[in-house]
Amino acid sequence: MKRNNRWIIGFLVLAVLQFWSCQKEDRSPQFIPPSEVEEIEGSDFSIVTLTERAIERTGIQTATVGEMSQSPRRKVIPYSALLYGPEGQTWVYTSPQPRVFVRYVVDVDYIKGDIVVLNDGPPVGTVIASVGVAILYGAEFEMGH
């Protein structure tokens, strides 16, 4: 009879342990998307918000829209900030807040070296992405998600 009790007790212990292990909460790491995209109502553009980690990993950098010192005063941006669309459109990504980016149409007059002179674009002093704009474009259209 003692042998049968051992088997029964062993079976009950295993059953309790197995039940208990199923009740533990899942502690596996949760996937956090590197960006969040929110459509701007009534527009073809979206707001792209990157995580802090995404900014670090991609190396995205910003600059500000400048102004030429000679007359006529024209807006200037770094060439690295300029993004070409598939049909020849030109944009930059403005950054109204840290880690937040919005595509903005620009009209290029000419390019001289690494400077782009604009006919039209965001106001002087506007923060724009100057490195990593293709990554922002991919995030906006959820490429790679």
Secondary structure, DSSP 8 states (H G I E B T S, - for coil): -HHHHHHHHHHHHHHHHHHHHHHS---S-----SEEEEE-TTSS-EEEEE-HHHHHHHT-EEEE-EE-SSSS--EEEEGGG-EE-TTS-EEEEEEEETTEEEEEE-EEEEEETTEEEEEE-S-TT-EEEEE-HHHHHHHHTTTT-
